[in-house]
Amino acid sequence: MTKKISTANGEAQAAQTDAYVRISTHAQERWTERTSAQESLRAAWERSIRVRAPSASATEVRLYAPCEALLIYRQGALRTVLNNDGRIDCTALGVCTACENLIDPVQDATCRWCGAETETHGRGRASVVRGDKA
């Protein structure tokens, strides 16, 4: 099942909403080979932030920031894991001042990587201040 969501970039895109995401053997092998993460690829997928990667051939791309890994979803499965080589559009993302990982300041009240509050995190042209912190 998919639904339309808005990314941090303000674009509508199809998002995977199944509780169970199929993971290819290739993706699992690349996860082990290209990251030092202690959590499973499935857990990383659930925790990662949706990003825009125009050059990636994918239905959805997510960033697992602690390892700079791009998780590539297409044709009904998580297909591969790539190193974040700068192919993502970061203009709408922020940087956590505590852990320095990329975050989605629109979606997250706290950094999903370290738990720090994100109300003053920002990157690029504007900082996002959440209105629910008054």
C-alpha positions as CSV (number, residue, x, y, z in Angstrom):
1,M,0.0,0.0,0.0
2,T,1.3,3.5,-0.8
3,K,0.1,7.0,0.0
4,K,1.1,10.4,-1.1
5,I,3.2,12.3,1.4
6,S,5.1,15.6,1.3
7,T,8.8,15.5,1.8
8,A,10.9,18.1,3.6
9,N,11.4,19.6,0.1
10,G,7.6,20.2,-0.1
11,E,7.2,17.7,-3.0
12,A,4.5,15.1,-3.1
13,Q,5.7,11.6,-3.6
14,A,4.5,8.0,-3.1
15,A,5.6,6.6,0.2
16,Q,5.8,3.0,1.3
17,T,3.3,2.5,4.1
18,D,3.3,-1.3,4.5
19,A,4.2,-2.4,8.0
20,Y,6.4,-5.1,6.3
21,V,8.9,-3.9,3.7
22,R,10.5,-6.7,1.7
23,I,14.3,-6.6,1.7
24,S,16.4,-8.1,-1.1
25,T,19.4,-10.2,-0.4
26,H,21.5,-7.7,-2.4
27,A,20.3,-4.9,-0.1
28,Q,21.1,-6.9,3.0
29,E,24.6,-7.7,1.7
30,R,25.3,-4.0,0.8
31,W,24.0,-3.0,4.3
32,T,26.6,-5.3,5.9
33,E,29.4,-4.3,3.5
34,R,28.9,-0.5,3.4
35,T,27.9,0.4,7.0
36,S,29.1,-0.3,10.5
37,A,25.5,0.0,11.9
38,Q,24.6,-2.2,14.8
39,E,20.9,-2.1,14.0
40,S,19.2,-4.2,11.4
41,L,18.5,-2.9,7.9
42,R,14.7,-3.2,8.7
43,A,15.1,-1.0,11.8
44,A,17.3,1.4,9.9
45,W,14.6,1.7,7.2
46,E,11.9,2.5,9.8
47,R,14.1,5.1,11.5
48,S,15.6,6.8,8.4
49,I,14.4,10.0,6.9
50,R,12.8,10.4,3.4
51,V,15.0,12.4,1.1
52,R,14.9,13.5,-2.5
53,A,17.6,12.0,-4.7
54,P,16.7,12.9,-8.3
55,S,19.5,10.8,-9.9
56,A,18.5,7.6,-8.0
57,S,16.3,5.1,-9.8
58,A,13.9,4.6,-6.9
59,T,10.3,4.9,-5.8
60,E,11.6,6.1,-2.4
61,V,15.0,7.0,-1.0
62,R,15.7,7.2,2.7
63,L,18.9,8.4,4.5
64,Y,20.3,6.6,7.5
65,A,22.4,9.5,8.6
66,P,24.6,7.9,11.2
67,C,26.3,5.9,8.5
68,E,25.6,8.2,5.6
69,A,23.7,5.4,3.9
70,L,21.0,5.8,1.3
71,L,18.3,3.1,1.3
72,I,16.9,2.5,-2.1
73,Y,13.3,1.3,-2.5
74,R,11.8,0.3,-5.8
75,Q,9.5,-2.3,-7.4
76,G,8.1,-3.4,-4.0
77,A,11.3,-3.9,-2.1
78,L,14.3,-2.4,-0.5
79,R,16.8,-3.0,-3.3
80,T,20.2,-1.7,-2.3
81,V,22.2,0.5,0.1
82,L,24.4,3.2,-1.4
83,N,26.9,5.5,0.3
84,N,25.6,9.1,0.4
85,D,27.9,10.6,-2.2
86,G,26.1,13.9,-2.3
87,R,23.3,12.9,-4.7
88,I,20.5,14.0,-2.3
89,D,18.9,17.4,-2.2
90,C,19.7,18.7,1.3
91,T,18.2,22.2,1.0
92,A,15.2,21.4,3.2
93,L,17.0,19.3,5.8
94,G,18.6,20.6,8.9
95,V,21.7,19.6,10.8
96,C,21.4,18.5,14.5
97,T,23.7,20.7,16.5
98,A,24.3,17.9,19.0
99,C,25.2,15.0,16.7
100,E,25.7,16.8,13.4
101,N,23.5,14.3,11.5
102,L,21.0,15.5,8.9
103,I,17.4,15.7,10.2
104,D,14.0,16.6,8.8
105,P,13.1,19.7,11.0
106,V,9.5,19.7,9.6
107,Q,8.7,16.1,10.7
108,D,10.7,15.7,13.8
109,A,10.5,17.6,17.1
110,T,13.6,15.8,18.3
111,C,16.6,14.4,16.4
112,R,15.8,10.8,15.6
113,W,19.5,10.0,15.9
114,C,20.5,11.5,19.3
115,G,17.2,12.8,20.8
116,A,18.2,16.5,20.9
117,E,15.3,19.0,20.4
118,T,15.2,20.3,16.9
119,E,13.4,23.6,17.3
120,T,16.4,25.7,16.3
121,H,18.1,23.4,13.8
122,G,18.4,24.6,10.3
123,R,20.5,24.5,7.2
124,G,20.8,26.4,4.1
125,R,18.4,29.3,3.5
126,A,16.1,29.1,6.5
127,S,15.9,27.7,10.0
128,V,12.7,26.0,11.1
129,V,11.2,26.9,14.5
130,R,8.4,24.6,15.6
131,G,5.3,26.5,16.8
132,D,4.3,23.9,19.3
133,K,7.2,24.8,21.6
134,A,5.6,28.0,22.9
